[in-house]
Amino acid sequence: MLVHREIVSVMKQMVDKFPIIALTGPRQSGKTTLLKTMFSDYRYVSLEDPDTRNFAETDPRSFLKQYDKYVIFDEVQRAPFLFSYIQSIVDDSRIMGQFIFSGSQNFHLMQNITQSLAGRVAIFRLFPFDFQELKSAGLLQDEYAPHLIKGFYPAIYDRNIRPVDFYPNYIETYIQRDVSELLSIQDMSLFRKFLALCATRAGQILNMSNLANEGGISAPTVKAWLSALENSYVIFLLQPYYKNFSKRIIKSPKLYFYDTGLLSNLLKINNVDKIKNQSVKEVLFENMIVSEYIKQIHHKNKKQLEPWFWRDSHGNEVDMLIEKQQEIEIVEIKATQTVMPDLFKGLNYYADLEKDVKLIKTLVYGGSDRQERSVAQVVPWSEVDI
């Protein structure tokens, strides 16, 4: 099964404009498959391989003479000493698209790029499938609930792996390993408990002291572990929009997971019947839609679009706010399949405050009919499109 990845077309536009293309994103999001398919005339070198990495470490000049151009270096952050050598090579050769980097450890990859290769690299992020990619392959279901549990990792669709089998192994083999490379964690069971606690906070305002108390760890440890989960593409923090309508604006971020399959697994939700609880359904649905916007922003390389949320101390809220060039899109997200007038309450409240900028009001809901109403556009979950 081959699913067309949205990011291919935008990457192709940059190959002749930058000497290096870098692709990062979660493990198992399809980076290697995409690069081998898209750049089939490039040589592929995995720096996960210990022999290859040893060659690169002990004799980097000879290594880069052998792999001097049109090479994909996979998991390149494992050989950080190569970056300064590659800087000299691309500066001398001035060949565009000379090297392709991929890596799943965002912190180390970006640290090395900014230190040695600033201005020479076009950076892209590939996430698990987005709705449009699944739809184009005929894999997007009519109902959203199965996707909340199944998630969007390619392996689940390619190999028909049950989520209950995939996600525990994903946590064991990838998340714990990546986090261990960033941090020295003495008690992995305590970290797994922390990860499960994060899942119970999905879609909520982040309260670090609460997480520390309940997890039995210090506030600095919470901060370090959250950062490691962010850099391993497990969670992301949606920042609040600070426009000063009043001083009483919430200024802490909201926590979300990149994939609802992983989130559902951590919450021990492994079948659709368990999503009948309305509050659980709302949390999972909101997380899925917010992460869908993030995925599309990166897959279409529209990184200039900044997503935020807005909430004041009285509980008035807009689930997501996206700054565009001349306007702001405000988005309310509701799992219900029935559109009732009270669903527009948050959008209307914000619209009454914002007088300076043109607003696009959007309600994303769990139904299937698109509607153009005077109060807002009503968009089915499956038609989210930035």
QUIDA-V774100 format. One line per field, one symbol per residue. ss: DSSP state (H for helix, E for strand, C for the rest). phi: phi as a letter, one per 40 degrees, with the letter a starting at -180 (. if undefined). psi: psi as a letter, one per 20 degrees, with the letter a starting at -180 (. if undefined). A space follows every 50 residues. Layout:
ss = ???
phi = ???
psi = ???
This chain:
ss = CCCCCCHHHHHHCCCCCCCEEEEECCCCCCHHHHHHHHCCCCEEEECCCH HHHHHHHHCHHHHHHHCCCCEEEECHHHHCCHHHHHHHHHHHHCCCCCEE EEECCHHHHHHHHHHHCCCCEEEEECCCCCHHHHHHCCCCCCCCHHHHHH CCCHHHHHCCCCHHHHHHHHHHHHHHHHHHHHCCCCCHHHHHHHHHHHHH CCCCECCHHHHHHHHCCCHHHHHHHHHHHHHCCCEEEECECCCCCCCCEC CCCEEEECCHHHHHHHCCCCCHHHHCCHHHHHHHHHHHHHHHHHHHHHHC CCCCCEEEEEEECCCCEEEEEEECCCEEEEEEEECCCCCCHHHHHHHHHH HHHCCCCEEEEEEEECCCCCEECCCCEEEEHHHCCC
phi = .bbccdcdcccdcbccbbcbbbbbiccgchccdcccccbccccbbccccc ccccccccadccdcccbcafbcbcfcccbcccccccdccccccfccgcbb bbabbccccccccccbbdgbbcbbbbbddcdccccccgbcccbcddcccc gbcddcccbfccdccccccccccbccccccccbcbcbccccccccccdcc bdgbccbccccccccgbccccdccccccccccfcbabcccccdccacccc bccbcbbcbccccccccgbbacdcccccccdcccccccccccccccdccb fbcccccbbbabccgcabcabbcbdbabcbbbbbcccbcbdcccdccccc ccccbcbcbbcbbcbccbbcbbbccacbbcdcbdac
psi = poppphighhghhihjiqhppporrqqjijggggghghliiqqpopjhph gghgghghmhghgihhmhqlpooqlhiimhihghghggghhghkpqkhqp qqqingghghghghhhkpiipppqpprrqrghghghjkiprhqhghhhhh ajphhhhgjlpphhhgghhggghgghgghhhhqnohnhhhghggghhhhi jpjrppnhhgggghikrrghgggghgghhgijlgrqppqqpjpmhrilpp jqrqpqqhphggggghjkojrhhijhphhggggggggggghgggghghhj lliiooqrrpqrijjpqphqpopagjrpppppppiqjpoqhiijggghgg hhhoihqpqoppoprjaippqorhhrpopqhijpo.
